[in-house]
């Protein structure tokens, strides 16, 4: 072994592996005992119209979907509070949709048999299509938390509940909106009717007048039972709902050629995207493939959002943050019912939004589309050419190019004139603009035009002219593009807006410097540009906000929120909590960190909303910044520190005739809380007639910008009669009582720059004497407190010595108790040993008793057997006696010699029987003895 060490190493490795295997086998014997999960129960009641697959039978759910037109899946977890809350809403929607019965209108709108339906309507008879629908919507709830169900194994949801909708084989379309019955029902109806049938001119006008983007498709159903591209267009409507659960884009279908011609649709299969402000578009079949995904993508990318709905889900989300980062936002809270057919307040708001974004005045008449015609007939009468022409002009491509106002520098240093030019980009020179593909006005084109213009600006500002002079010059990049500059020389004081008491834009005179930048003057004004004219438009009415979004640098993004669901956000933004009418409007500017609130005493109508927008749009806005106040603060006169809020800040700090020391703090600031005892001592030391120690929770109260801070804690001192000369406590000084007293006494004296008279000196001397006397009294109080503290210290020393003696005594008792404990422990061990011995004896006795019990049971069994044998013996004896009697009767008839023989035989037989009985008796006695 010593000569071959590799064998020793191998043996060690084998032993180690064996030890590990044995250890693993030993440790793995103890299995974790887990209790099996309880079987799931019904989440919905058995009488509910919702099919409840509470065991997660996803395969059965797929089987149900194959036989249904519209299916709504409600995936839930039984323990989820949101699933429990949404259960009642789902049942309500299912009950409403299941009670409708057979509806012909629903049959046509769902387009299950759209060809027959449309042909029936075109023929002039609205007849129901029998057999087209058996069930409109099937509601299926699936438990996706049961660990043995297929739903849990196949679906991996990160949240509950989840709602999926299927339209035949298309899906899933996930619903991510509010878990409210009205919103869920609205979304289900949108899936049921993804297309709206536009059969007449009036319906077309209603469709185009809506504020939401609209996509229209023209298909001729007379030519073929299934026009080419119709199913693709129908699927694109479902794709839009899948990508945008809010359903902001509406889809419609036109079958009448004369109705389609109103929006320049000539060929069957054409798709039209309607936009209010920008140019409407037609789907470019020659550039993009005609697929459902491409149509949906094209509509989503080119849609026009004048006003958007915000529906935060209530959890952690960046929805509001991302929207507010885009710029100033006007948030309007209104009560909204998605199922209602008429929304008067919403119509007023959308009209204001359309006017606000209508930068081209020729489009201002578009909101009146719904009033241009009242006929419902799909056919047009040739006797109304004016209305037809007006409608065509409404959807015509705008002829206005992209323009920008430019202010040139002064041509001489002492000149009081400026050249103001309107620089326009004219595209496709000599080519008629395409009616559909209108070139977009982008920043790069304007920037290129400005570069070319400034290189040639000497030709414009050297000549003074009171008339408008225009000049064209080519672009650097394309020979087919040129720019137009129309300039006019005006007086610098003439550039200001006209001053009027009725005009909302009341501003002083304006002065501009080179390249459109404002000069630094004491009286500067807002620079509101108008794209349609290069000088101020004096003819604009003060109540007109048409195109205001393009005439100001403070463009608003408009958002709507349902106050029935999101009123808590309105309260955080300043809405009254006691109001019954949940209507509220506020402007939030995240960049400037301000927000303004519309006066809640005014009703939320179009006129007040217009004034609110116009007041915000000017540079020196008359709107007052809304400051958040903490209404939960309660004021107590007994407190030595005054609690300040937003509403009491001005009165406590500025209107007070005292020196004010203000502490900025927050509830979450731990270091702020550690300074409380210092400020309490300071408030008790300072005379309350001349000093006020206050604090403000900066997280719950807003202040004007000049009094805000970016670090906590912060200490500001406002001296009496010089509140505008507030002083901040140095950050490099430690916050303690001596430093605070030095800081206050140093800055509470009058400024050295002020000239002080004898009277002022006398007053200051009196004030200083008063301070000195007050401090002497405070010092005397402190000396008294110090002596009292010394006495208390002596008492504490005596008590401590007594406590030490008591501790020594307790230690001795502890040692004694420990000895007794050990003795008792020994007795306990002896008793335990005795107990074990007696217990063993009892076990032995119990075993002996068990043996006796078993022997007794055996004896009972043998006794029973003996009784059976005795009974059998008695039967035999009875038979023998009967035999004897028969023999005796026979013997009386036989001869005498036979009697003697039979007697001898009988005697022998009896002896033999007696011997047998004797043997059996002895045998049984022997068994009993054993």
Secondary structure, DSSP 8 states (H G I E B T S, - for coil): --S-HHHHHHHHHHHHHHHHHHHHHHHTTS------------SS-TTSSSEEETT--HHHHHHHHHT-SEEEEEEE-TT-HHHHHHHHHHHHHHHHHHTS-S-HHHHHHHTTTHHHHHHHHHTT-----TTS-S-SEEEEEEE---TTSHHHHH---SSS-EEEEEETTEEEEEE-S-S-HHHHHHHHHHHHT-EEEE-SHHHHHHHHHSSS-EEEEE--TTT-SS-TTHHHHHHHHHHHHHH-TT--SEEEEE--HHHHHTTT--STT-EEEE-SSS--EE--TTTS---HHHHHHHHHHH---SSEE----SSS-SHHHHHHTTS-EEEEEE---TT-S--HHHHHHHHHHHHHH--SGGGGGGGGGGGS-----SS--TT-HHHHHHHHHHTS-----EEEEEE---SSTT--EEEEEEEEEE-STTS---SSS-----HHHHHHHHHHHHHTTHHHHSS--SS-EEEEEE-SS-TT-EEEEEEEEEEGGGGS----SS-S-------B-GGG-B---SS-------TT-SS--TT--TT--TTGGGS-S---EEEEEEHHHHHHHHHHTT--SS-SS--EEEEEETTTTEEEE--TTS---HHHHHHHHHHHHSSS----------TT----TT-SSEEE-TTTHIIIIIS-SSEEEEEEE-TT-HHHHHTHHHHHHHHHHS-TTTEEEEEEETTT----GGG--SSSSEEEEEETTEEEEEEE--TTS---HHHHHHHHHHHHS--TTS---HHHHHHHHHHHHHHHHHHHHHHHHHHHHHHHHHHHHHHHHHHHHHHHHHHHHHHHHHHHHHHHHHHHHHHHHHHHHHHHHHHHHHHHHHHHHHHHHHHHHHHHHHHHHHHHHHHHHHHHHHHHHHHHHHHHHHHHHS-HHHHHHHHHHHHHHHHHHHHHHHHHHHHHHHHHH-
